Amino acid sequence: MMERIYLDHAAATPLDRRVLEAMMPYLTNQYGNPSSLHYFGQQARAAVQQARQQLAHCLGVASGDVVFTSGGTEADNLAIRGYLRANYPQGGHLITSAVEHQAVLNTFRALEREGYALTILPVDCDGRVSPETLRQAIRPDTVLISIMYANNETGTIQPVQELGAIARERGIAFHVDAVQAFGYLPVHPIEDGVDLLTVCSHKIYGPKGIGALYIRKGLQLASEAYGGPQEHRLRAGTENVAGIVGFGMAAALLEKERPERIQKVRIVKDLVYHGLIEGNDLLHLNGNLSQSLPNIIDFSVDGMESPVLLIALDRQGIAVSAGSACEAGAVEPSHVLMAMGVGEKWLRSSIRMSFGPENTTEEIYTVIQAIQDITRSLRKGERL
Ligand SMILES: *Cc1c(COP(=O)(O)O)cnc(C)c1O
């Protein structure tokens, strides 16, 4: 059997064994519904509450200000649509950035079709939104700003605190998608001046199908779905108890182990940069090294469309992503790289590697070798 190397943690991380162990009772004999008043229900309710506290503690917020959803996408939708439906149902001006995840961008595009005005902020060549650009885009009728904490393709980190200060100064609600940042940055919405913040579980070694939204106390939201009173009446439907318990455990482990994880992935990322990209004129780094997450690197390979390279690497047991996972398969250039003004030559040939603390330097040497072999054949004009 081929030893496979997994470098796509920004799409999904493995499930931590300890997380699975915490979930097991709720997939087996602890099957109660948290809304039930009997013993089984109350056991499940207590487990959900404990997980909420674990996640809230990791975010530095009160557990009453955290609502569980089915994932990052639903939390983004709840933040944006839920805030507008409760506060500005008749319209207003919205601001987001050109490099957001589809969960945010497509939500805003739908709202624009419904009659809201929308400004999509440009980014610089590293993928950053400048605070000055945000300041200039604000209008008297601006009601909501949404900017991601760190980008899922390039790892670029936004100046969230500065952007948050501008939003606060103008009294405009500020939503941040922190799904990617959560695993590798101390994400603290209160200190960061953030009103609404999205996180999700399967990017931090938890299970898929569970996410959460932090909602600043006092902020009114409207539920997206009609139904029962679960999750402070903001997310109707029986809770995904095992998923929630897993997310809580994943957050508790993250809080303890984040510094160690950062150290490990940083070594691996530096190795890819210094051992492969730096000084290689066939390769081009997308974004910059210093203002990006320690676990994501994105680069383009001259003369090679992303899916071709992705498949060539996959045949050797190396799993990477072409731009964002949701766009894999389509040779459409990434909207993130286009917004950064990446040159035509590099636009359709981007590869994202996203690491986890379980990746070893031996694995990375194998990957570097594989890509060097491929670029060497390219240089000689060979077909793969
Ligand atoms: C993965 C991701 C999402 C979507 O989360 P799901 O749980 O898959 O719905 C949203 N935003 C960013 C930045 C992501 O990386």
The ligand as an SDF file (V2000), in Angstrom:
LIG
                    3D

 15 15  0  0  0  0  0  0  0  0999 V2000
  -14.3140   25.7290    5.2370 C   0  0  0  0  0  0  0  0  0  0  0  0
  -14.6670   27.1810    5.2890 C   0  0  0  0  0  0  0  0  0  0  0  0
  -16.0080   27.6090    5.3990 C   0  0  0  0  0  0  0  0  0  0  0  0
  -17.1600   26.6570    5.3060 C   0  0  0  0  0  0  0  0  0  0  0  0
  -17.3160   25.8560    6.4140 O   0  0  0  0  0  0  0  0  0  0  0  0
  -18.2360   24.5390    6.2980 P   0  0  0  0  0  0  0  0  0  0  0  0
  -18.2400   24.0020    7.6820 O   0  0  0  0  0  0  0  0  0  0  0  0
  -17.5810   23.6640    5.3000 O   0  0  0  0  0  0  0  0  0  0  0  0
  -19.5850   24.9890    5.8580 O   0  0  0  0  0  0  0  0  0  0  0  0
  -16.2590   28.9550    5.5140 C   0  0  0  0  0  0  0  0  0  0  0  0
  -15.2540   29.8510    5.5090 N   0  0  0  0  0  0  0  0  0  0  0  0
  -13.9760   29.4930    5.3970 C   0  0  0  0  0  0  0  0  0  0  0  0
  -12.9160   30.5370    5.4170 C   0  0  0  0  0  0  0  0  0  0  0  0
  -13.6340   28.1470    5.2740 C   0  0  0  0  0  0  0  0  0  0  0  0
  -12.3550   27.7960    5.1380 O   0  0  0  0  0  0  0  0  0  0  0  0
  1  2  1  0
  2  3  1  0
  2 14  2  0
  3  4  1  0
  3 10  2  0
  4  5  1  0
  5  6  1  0
  6  7  2  0
  6  8  1  0
  6  9  1  0
 10 11  1  0
 11 12  2  0
 12 13  1  0
 12 14  1  0
 14 15  1  0
M  END
$$$$
